[in-house]
Amino acid sequence: MMTKVGGLFRTWRLWRPAALGLAGILLLAGAAAPALAADARAQLQQFVAEVQSATGRFTQQVADDLGQQRQAQQGEFAFQRPGRFRWHTLQPYEQLVVSDGKLLRQYDPDLAQVTERPVDQSIGASPAAILFGSGSLEDAFELSDQGERDGLAWLRAKPRSGDAGFVHVDIGFSQGLPRRLALLDAFGQTTRIGLSDIVANPSLSAEAFAFDVPADVDVVRMQ
């Protein structure tokens, strides 16, 4: 299930490096940050339990298996558990991945195309399940602490499913919040994402995750 997406989500057979996205997540602006946990695994569990919604910005860089860097991307994200998120790439070109909790839509203005599919078939054992889901992470991922570097505590999540489309994702935490992600996909590409300007637990309406399909684009529905 290969799909062209912008952001972390384009790398996991939906997230092939785009979205799902999925996904920025959080330095608190004016709100109290969760207490610093002892290790990255504890910080991840705390994040999933305590941060039910968030907004922020992301930067993303993809390197191929030879280390060649592609053009960096920048954008904005928002999420609300369970399963609602918006991953909007703004530069150097626009792409949007948005889920209302039932359908996930990927909009590519350059192609004048929207691809949509049921969310439960799109997230699964993907990086989006870690950041935006609400189920048991241990069921879908093998988690292991990777120690500290660059001032962050690192965790590696390896999908238990063999068809997840990526090998593992490393997540760097500080003060209970994800700050960086590094995803190795099945083709040897590494997607690195930095998260900033994060606001945890804002009040978000359902409209924040709605998407009206433009009249002049093709819609591809996948089951």
N, C-alpha and C positions, 0 to 999 in steps of 0.2 A: 504494500500500500504506500506508494511513493507519491508525495504531493509537494508542489512548490509552495513554500510558505516563507514569510520573513520572520526572523527572530529565532529563538531557541527551538521553536516548534518545527522548523523545517527539517530538523535532523533526526526525528524519531519516526519517520514514515508518516509524519504529519508535522512534526516539529522539525522538519528538515532544514535548515537552521532557523526557524521563526518563532515561534511562538510558543504554541500553546504554550508557545508560546510560549512559557508560559512559561518569564517570565520574571519579571522583576521581583523585588520584595524587601527591604525596609529600614531606613534610618528615620526615627520618629521626629516629626516636626512639631515641637510644642507639646508632645505627649510623653509620658514616662515609658522608657524602654523596659522590656522584660528583664528580669535579673539575669546576670551572667551565670550560665550553667557550667558544670564542671567539664563537660566534653561536648564535642560536636553532635553526637547522637542524642544526648540529653537536650541540647539546644534545639535540634530539629523537632523532637517530640513536643517540647514546650511551644515552639512556634506553631505547629499544627494545632495544638490544643487552645492556644490563647489568642492567636491572630486570625480572626474570622474574615477580615476584609483588609484591603490595602490599596494604595495607589503609589505610583512612583515613576521613575524614568529608568531606561536601560541603554547601555551601549553593548555592541556585539561585534565580535571579530571571528571569522572562520579561517582556519588554516588547513590546507590539504595534507595528504599523507607525506608530502615532501617538505612541509613546513612553509609553503608559499601562502602569504597572507592575501585574503580578499579584501575588498573595500569594506571599511567599518560601517556599521549601521547604528542609528539612534532612534529612540522612540519612547513611547509612554505605555504604561500598563495599569490595569486595575483588576482586582479579583474579589470574589465573595464566595465563601464556601456555602454549600458544596457545588463545585462544577461551573460556576459562573466566572468568566474572565474576559478580558479585552487586552490584546497585545497589538499595539499599533506602531508599525515602523513608519517613521516620517522622513528620514534621510538615509541614503542618498535617493531613494525612491519610496513610494508609499505602498504598503501592504497592510492588511488588517486580518487578524484572526480573532473571532469573537464567539463566545458561547453564552447562551441564555440558560444553561443547565439542562437543556433538552437537545438542541441542535447546535453543532459547531459549524460556523461559516468562515470560509477563507476567501477574502476579496482581493483580487489583483486588478487594480485600475488599468494598468498597462495592457493586460490581456482582455479587459472588459469581461471578466469571468468571476463567478462566485461558485465555489465548491462547498457543498454542505453534506453533513453526515450526522448520524446520532452520536451524542456525546459519549454514551457508554461504550461505543465501538471505537472511539477516537483517543480517549485518554489512557485507559487500561494501565499497563505497566510503563508509563512514559514519565519524563520529567514533570509534566503538568500534574500528574497524580501526586507527586511529592509536594509541589508548591500550592496547588489549588484544590486538591481532594480533601476528604475527611475520613477515609477509611483507615484500616490498619496497614501501615507501611510495611510491616514485617511480612505480610501475606504476599506482597508483590515484589519486594526488594530484599536483597541481602545487604545489610548495613554494616559498615566497619569504619572505625575512627582512623584518620590518617595523620594525626598529630598536628603540630602547629607550624605555620610558615607565613611570612608576610603579615604577622600580627593577627592572623585568623586561625580558628580551630576548624580543621577540615574533616569532612565525612565523605565516604564513597558509598554510593548506592548502585548495586548491580541488579538488573532485572532478573527475576527467577524464570521468566518466560524466555524461550529461545528466539522468539520472533518479535522482540520489542523494537528492533531496528537500531539499537545503540548498545555499546559494550558496557559503559558505566558513566555516571555523572558524579563529579566531585563538587561539593558545596562548601564554601568557606563562610563560617559564622563569626559574628562578633556581637556580644551582649544579647544573645538569644535571637539574632536576626541574620538571614542570609545576605551576604555582601557580594560574593562572586560565585559563578558556576563555570565548570569546565566539562564539556560533554564530548566523549569519544564515540563516534558513530561507527556503524558496521563497515564503512568504506575507508576508515583510517583518518577521517577528518576530525578536527578538534574545534568545537565552538566555545568561545570564552565570552561570558557575559558579566558585566558589572552593573550593580544595582545602586541607585542613588535617589535622593529626594523622596524618601519613603515615608508615607504617613500610614500608621497602623490603625485599624479599626475605625475608619471613617464611616459615616452614614452614606450608603450608596443605594439608590433606587434601582428597580428592575430596568428602568429606561437606560441606565448606564451600560447595559449589556444587550440592548435591543439593536437590531440592524434591519433597516429597510432596504431591500434589494433594489438598486437603481433599475429603471425601466429599460435601459439600453444595454444591459449585460446579459450574457448567457449564464444559466444556472445548471450546474452539474450535480445531480443528486447521487450519492453513493451509499450503499447499504452495507 
